Amino acid sequence: MKKGFTLTEVVVMVVVLAVLLGLTAPKFMALVHKAQEGSTKHKLVQVRSAIAAYYGEHQGMYPTDDLTSLIPTYIEKIPQARVPGYPPNSHVSTGTYEQAYTKTGGWAYVSDPEDPRFGDFFVNVDKHDSYGKHWAAN
């Protein structure tokens, strides 16, 4: 008598593994997206803290550049924003709110002192996070 698996047993095993993979892969990808989201929100807080420190040390004036004035005194570097559907990006779009909010990924910073939102820093995408909150409102 020969030892080993029959073709039927191998096919059944492959089907079972495919079903298990099909059920777990979407959950795994959701976890990856949540991890990226959490990391980006943490980086958002870091940069906002650096902006607040700059504001405190410059007599109530926010930076008027692309936040390079924060480096290296307030923050080591501008981190990458990682949002599903956009490539990782550390670019900071600046200007008035309308100019900065290009919805192209990365970050947006309202650097125009004449704009009522002067000093606002947010994720530069037109999407919602996993909690349904708009990224630009985080």
Residue, then its C-alpha position, 0 to 999 in steps of 0.5 A: m500500500k502506498k503512503g501519501f495524500t490522494l488528489t481529492e485530499v490535496v484539492v480539499m486542503v487547498v480549497v479550505l486554505a483558500v477560504l481561510l485566506g479569503l476570510t482573513a486577508p480583508k481583516f488583515m488589510a483593515l488592520v494595516h490601514k488602521a495602523q497607518e491611520g494611527s501613525t499619521k494621526h500621531k505625526l499630525v499631533q507631533v507637527r502641531s505641537a512643534i507649531a505651537a512651540y514655535y508660536g510660543e517662542h515667536q511672540g504669538m506668530y505662526p511660521t509663514d513658510d512651508l514649516t522648514s523653520l521648525i527643523p531641527t529646533y522644534i521637530e527633526k523633520i516633516p514626517q510622511a502622511r500615510v493615508p490609504g489611497y495616497p502614496p506616503n508623502s511629507h510635502v507641505s502645501t502652503g498658502t491660504y486655506e484654498q491654496a494649501y488644501t489641494k487634496t493631493g496627499g501629504w500635509a497642508y498648512v495655512s501659512d498666510p497671516e491674512d487667512p482666518r485659518f492661519g496656523d492650521f495644519f492638517v492632512n491634505v486629502d479629501k477622504h474620511d478616516s475609519y471613524g467617518k471623520h474627514w481627514a482635514a478636520n482631524 
